[in-house]
Each structure stands twice: as structure tokens, then as C-alpha cells.
Amino acid sequence: MKRLIGVVLLALAAGNALAQKTVLRFSTAAPPPDFLSRSLAQFKSELEAGAPELDVQVYPGSQLFRQGTEVPAMQRGNLEMSTMTTFEVAQQVPEFGFFNRAYLFRDYEHAYKTFTGPIGKRYAETVAQKMGIVIVAPTYLGTRQVNLRTAREVKGPADLAGVKMRMPAGPDWLLLGQSLGVTPTPLGMPEVYLALQTGAIDGQENPPTIFNAAKFYEVTKQMVITSHLVQPVFYAIAKPYWDKLTGEQRSKLQQAAVKAARWNDEQRLNDEKTVIDGLAAKGLTVTRPDLSAFRMNADRVYASAEATKAWDRKMMDEVMALK
């Protein structure tokens, strides 16, 4: 009888320990094989090792929330963390819309210095104040390139006129598409492969590493190296959840996020060097047009757009001058 009581008490203790775990759900639209999704798995492992009272649940490929709905979900208290983009921030903080401008960042190092330096600190403080979301760590989604279902000669934006290009929904994505000369077509990431396969869209634009992870090479014939957006993304957490954590838990969470983010950056940068070179072996044509026509068209589109009037021009000049 004593042995039975002991077993029951141990079971109850184990059950209580599990019940006391604090759930942290992390949602991303990135495909499961992509480096960003894989970095979240590393974040989970690292954080749970340091803070076993946290139960980190990772949901890649929009399994939990549809792409574009994660930020409102965090603000409603229905989600703890997501990989938030500058586009989602600009929808609620219009002065930061310039971060979505084509050809703002020169390269990865430029973007990294921006978001890990004083400018990034001001950006994060404003986001926390106005959106109730804490940016824990910036990371690199890649440099976006145009990918077409049918190969064509592309020397500038005029050659992409009428091309139905899948892009995420939102006004800044619309402007980005216009700067490329395409017809932007909003579509969730999980739907893109089939839409390319059936011809519902003529192309998509994404970093080559995501292109590779999503196997878009199976349903497309050409990549055009436009390098139109060096894209950061953020490990972001709902501020009410963040505020409830202890100081030690916050420190461990941030350390785990920074470590995972750096791993993503390193892997993606190395992969970007080889993915494009390997496309010919997959049967794709790689086109490298002179980008001056794309840059000029971007300048024209943004100069006449109503949305750009809200931009923080002084901050944008600071970003562009950063060396």
C-alpha cells in the first residue's frame, strides 16, 4: 500500500510540474525546411534547456496562424511569438514604411548594422510603445529575387509588365511590386507552389534559400537577379507575455533568440552563395540584368506614392548613410 501511495504521489508531482510549465507558441510562415524555421527549433532547444519551466511550441509553414495574421494574434493575446516583418510594422507605424522600400539596404551587413545599432534600438522602442510587441532579435530572411514560371528576356521593369507576381498582401508590398514592373497578386505562402504549377500566377519573388526550401524550382523556369529587397525579419514577442517573465527568463530568452538568429544568418549567407549557381543544374535560366532601370523605376514609384508622405525621411537618410 505504501509503495502504491508513493507511486501515486510521484505521478501527481510529475503532473503538477508539467501543468506549471508556461507555454510559448512561436508561429512563422517560413517553410519547415527553411533556415528560419530550423533556427526556431534551435531556439526552442536552447531556451528549454536554460528555462525548463517554459514549453516552447514551434509552428512553421503557417500551421497555427495564416501568414499576415500573427501580429494581430499577438496583440489580442492569442499568440506569444512570431517572425515579424518590417511590412507588418509599417502597417501600424507608417513612418517606418521606408524600411520596405526597394533598394534601401546595400547588403546583409548594412541591414545588420542598422537593426543592431542605435537606429535599431529606436525602432524597437517605438514598436514596443505603439504596437505592444517586443523585438527580441533581428535576423536575415535573405535577398529577394524574381522567379518566373516561363522564361523571358528581362532587361528592366518594362519586360515584366503584366506578369502576375505572387506577393504577400499589404500596401507596401504593392509598391514593391510596382517598382519591379509586375502586377502584384496577394497569396499566402502555402498556396504558391500550386498556383505556379497551375498557372494561376506567372511568378513569385523570394530569397533563393526560401525558393530552394519550397522547391519552386520544380514549377518555374527562370530566376531574375533583381536583388530588390535585402529583408530583415524579427524574433518578436507579445509585450504582455514578455512583461510577465522574470528578468532571468527574459535574459535567457533573448540569449537563445540571438544565438538562433545568428545561426540562421550564417547558414543563409553561405547557402545564398551556392543556390543561384546550382539553378542551371535544375534546368532554370538565370538572368542578371543591369539594375539601373529597376532602381530608376523604384525611385519614380516611391516619389509619387501617397503612402510615402508618412515616412520618417530623416531616419531613412540615416539608414542610407550608414557605413
C-alpha positions in Angstrom: 0.0 0.0 0.0 2.8 2.4 0.9 4.5 1.7 -2.4 1.3 2.3 -4.3 0.8 5.6 -2.4 4.4 6.6 -3.3 3.8 5.9 -7.0 0.6 8.0 -7.0 2.3 10.9 -5.2 5.2 10.8 -7.7 2.7 10.8 -10.6 0.8 13.7 -9.1 4.1 15.6 -8.6 5.1 15.0 -12.3 1.7 16.1 -13.4 1.9 19.3 -11.4 5.3 20.0 -12.8 4.0 19.7 -16.3 1.0 21.7 -15.5 3.2 24.5 -14.2 5.1 24.9 -17.5 4.4 28.2 -19.2 3.5 27.7 -22.9 5.3 29.9 -25.5 3.9 29.4 -29.0 6.1 30.6 -31.9 4.5 30.9 -35.4 6.2 31.6 -38.7 5.2 31.4 -42.4 8.6 30.1 -43.4 8.6 26.6 -44.9 9.7 23.9 -42.4 13.0 23.1 -44.3 14.0 26.8 -44.4 16.8 28.1 -42.2 14.4 30.4 -40.3 12.1 27.5 -39.3 15.1 25.4 -38.4 16.5 28.3 -36.3 13.3 28.3 -34.3 13.8 24.7 -33.4 17.3 25.6 -32.1 15.7 28.5 -30.1 13.3 26.0 -28.6 16.1 23.6 -27.6 18.3 26.3 -26.2 15.6 28.1 -24.2 14.0 25.0 -22.7 17.5 23.8 -21.6 18.1 27.1 -19.8 14.5 27.6 -18.6 12.8 24.2 -18.4 9.7 25.8 -16.9 8.9 27.2 -20.5 7.2 24.9 -23.0 8.3 26.3 -26.4 6.0 25.2 -29.2 7.1 26.0 -32.8 4.7 26.1 -35.7 6.4 26.6 -39.1 4.7 26.9 -42.5 1.7 28.8 -41.2 0.5 25.7 -39.4 -1.0 27.7 -36.5 -1.8 31.2 -38.0 -2.2 32.2 -41.6 0.6 34.5 -42.9 -0.2 38.1 -42.0 -2.4 37.3 -39.0 0.3 36.6 -36.5 0.9 40.2 -35.4 -2.8 40.9 -34.6 -2.9 37.5 -32.8 0.0 38.6 -30.6 -1.8 41.9 -29.9 -5.0 40.1 -29.0 -3.2 37.7 -26.6 -3.8 34.7 -28.8 -0.1 34.1 -29.7 3.2 34.7 -27.9 5.9 34.9 -30.6 6.2 35.3 -34.4 8.8 36.2 -37.0 7.5 39.7 -37.6 8.5 41.6 -40.7 9.1 45.3 -41.4 6.0 45.3 -43.6 3.8 44.3 -40.7 5.3 47.0 -38.5 4.7 49.7 -41.2 1.0 48.8 -41.4 0.7 50.2 -37.8 3.7 52.6 -37.7 3.6 54.3 -41.1 6.7 56.4 -40.5 8.7 53.1 -40.7 7.4 52.3 -44.2 10.6 53.3 -45.8 12.2 50.1 -44.4 10.1 48.2 -47.1 11.5 50.4 -49.9 13.2 48.6 -52.8 16.9 49.0 -52.8 17.2 50.6 -49.4 19.8 48.3 -48.0 23.0 47.7 -49.9 23.6 44.2 -48.5 23.3 42.0 -45.4 25.9 43.9 -43.4 24.1 47.2 -44.0 20.8 45.8 -42.7 22.5 44.0 -39.8 24.3 47.2 -38.6 21.1 49.1 -38.9 19.0 46.9 -36.7 21.7 46.0 -34.1 22.8 49.6 -33.7 21.2 52.9 -32.4 18.7 53.1 -35.3 17.5 49.6 -34.5 17.2 50.4 -30.8 15.0 53.4 -31.6 13.0 51.3 -34.0 12.4 48.6 -31.3 11.5 51.1 -28.7 8.8 52.7 -31.0 7.4 49.3 -31.9 7.1 48.3 -28.2 5.4 51.5 -27.4 3.0 51.7 -30.3 2.4 48.1 -31.1 2.8 46.3 -27.7 5.4 43.9 -29.3 9.0 43.5 -28.2 11.6 42.8 -30.8 14.0 40.3 -29.3 16.4 39.8 -32.1 16.7 40.8 -35.8 17.7 38.1 -38.3 18.1 37.7 -42.1 15.4 36.4 -44.4 17.5 36.8 -47.5 17.8 39.0 -50.6 14.7 38.7 -52.7 14.9 37.8 -56.4 12.2 37.4 -59.1 11.3 33.9 -60.1 9.2 33.2 -63.3 7.1 30.3 -64.4 8.1 30.8 -68.1 11.5 32.2 -69.2 11.6 35.5 -70.9 14.1 38.2 -71.8 14.3 40.7 -68.9 16.4 43.8 -69.1 14.2 46.1 -66.9 10.8 46.6 -65.3 9.1 47.1 -68.7 9.8 43.4 -69.6 7.8 42.3 -66.5 4.7 44.3 -67.4 1.6 42.2 -67.0 3.4 39.4 -65.0 1.1 38.2 -62.2 3.6 38.1 -59.4 2.7 36.5 -56.1 3.5 38.8 -53.2 2.2 39.0 -49.6 -0.8 41.2 -49.1 -0.3 44.9 -48.0 0.2 48.3 -49.5 4.0 48.3 -49.2 4.2 45.0 -51.0 2.0 46.6 -53.7 4.5 49.4 -54.1 7.4 47.0 -54.1 5.7 45.1 -56.9 5.1 48.2 -58.9 8.8 49.1 -58.6 9.5 45.8 -60.3 7.0 46.5 -63.1 4.8 43.5 -62.2 1.2 43.0 -61.4 1.3 42.1 -57.6 -1.0 39.2 -56.7 -1.6 38.6 -53.0 -1.3 35.0 -52.0 -0.4 33.1 -48.8 3.0 31.3 -48.9 1.5 27.7 -48.6 -0.6 28.4 -51.8 2.3 29.5 -54.0 3.6 26.1 -55.3 0.2 25.0 -56.6 -0.5 28.5 -58.1 2.7 28.3 -60.0 2.1 24.7 -61.1 -1.4 25.5 -62.4 -0.5 28.9 -64.0 -2.7 30.9 -61.6 0.3 33.2 -61.2 3.2 33.9 -63.5 5.9 34.1 -60.9 6.9 34.8 -57.3 9.7 36.7 -55.6 11.6 35.4 -52.5 15.1 34.9 -51.3 16.8 32.0 -53.1 17.1 29.9 -49.9 13.3 30.0 -49.4 12.9 29.3 -53.1 15.0 26.2 -52.7 13.3 25.1 -49.4 9.9 25.4 -51.0 11.1 23.5 -54.2 9.8 26.2 -56.5 12.5 25.1 -59.0 10.1 22.2 -59.8 7.4 24.6 -61.2 9.4 27.6 -62.6 12.0 28.1 -65.4 13.8 31.3 -64.6 15.3 33.4 -61.8 16.0 37.1 -62.5 18.6 38.6 -60.1 16.9 41.8 -59.2 18.1 41.9 -55.6 15.3 44.3 -54.9 15.0 43.7 -51.2 17.5 42.8 -48.5 15.0 41.6 -46.0 15.3 41.6 -42.2 12.8 39.7 -40.0 12.4 39.8 -36.3 12.1 37.3 -33.5 9.2 39.2 -31.8 7.2 38.6 -28.6 3.9 40.0 -27.3 4.8 42.6 -24.7 2.2 41.5 -22.0 3.8 38.0 -22.2 7.3 39.5 -22.0 6.4 41.6 -19.1 5.2 38.6 -17.1 8.6 36.8 -17.5 11.2 37.2 -14.8 14.4 39.1 -15.5 16.3 35.8 -15.7 13.8 34.3 -18.1 13.9 37.4 -20.4 17.7 37.2 -20.4 17.7 33.5 -21.3 15.0 34.1 -24.0 17.0 36.9 -25.6 20.2 35.0 -25.5 18.6 32.0 -27.1 17.0 34.2 -29.8 20.2 36.0 -30.6 22.1 32.7 -30.9 19.5 31.1 -33.1 19.2 34.3 -35.3 23.0 34.3 -35.8 22.9 30.7 -36.8 20.1 31.5 -39.4 22.2 34.4 -40.8 25.4 32.3 -41.2 23.6 29.4 -42.8 21.6 31.5 -45.1 24.5 33.6 -46.2 26.5 30.5 -47.0 23.6 28.9 -48.8 22.9 32.0 -50.9 26.4 31.7 -52.4 25.6 28.3 -53.8 21.9 28.2 -54.5 21.9 30.5 -57.5 24.9 28.8 -59.1 23.1 25.5 -58.8 19.9 26.6 -60.6 21.2 25.7 -64.1 21.6 22.1 -63.0 17.9 22.2 -62.0 17.0 23.4 -65.5 16.5 27.1 -64.7 17.7 30.1 -66.6 19.5 32.7 -64.5 19.2 36.3 -65.8 21.4 39.1 -64.4 20.1 42.4 -65.8 21.6 45.8 -65.2 19.7 47.0 -62.2 19.8 50.8 -63.0 16.4 50.6 -64.8 14.9 48.9 -61.7 16.4 51.4 -59.4 15.1 54.3 -61.5 11.6 52.8 -61.6 11.7 52.3 -57.9 12.6 56.0 -57.4 9.7 57.0 -59.6 7.1 54.8 -57.9 8.0 55.9 -54.4 8.3 59.6 -55.3 4.7 59.7 -56.5 3.1 57.3 -53.9 0.8 58.8 -51.3 1.9 56.4 -48.6 5.5 57.6 -48.6 4.4 61.0 -47.3 4.2 59.5 -43.8 7.8 58.2 -43.9 10.4 59.4 -41.5 12.8 60.9 -44.1 15.4 61.9 -41.5 15.7 58.3 -40.3 15.8 57.0 -43.8 18.7 59.3 -44.7 20.5 58.0 -41.5 20.0 54.4 -42.7 21.2 55.1 -46.2 24.3 57.0 -44.9 25.2 54.2 -42.5 28.6 52.6 -43.4 
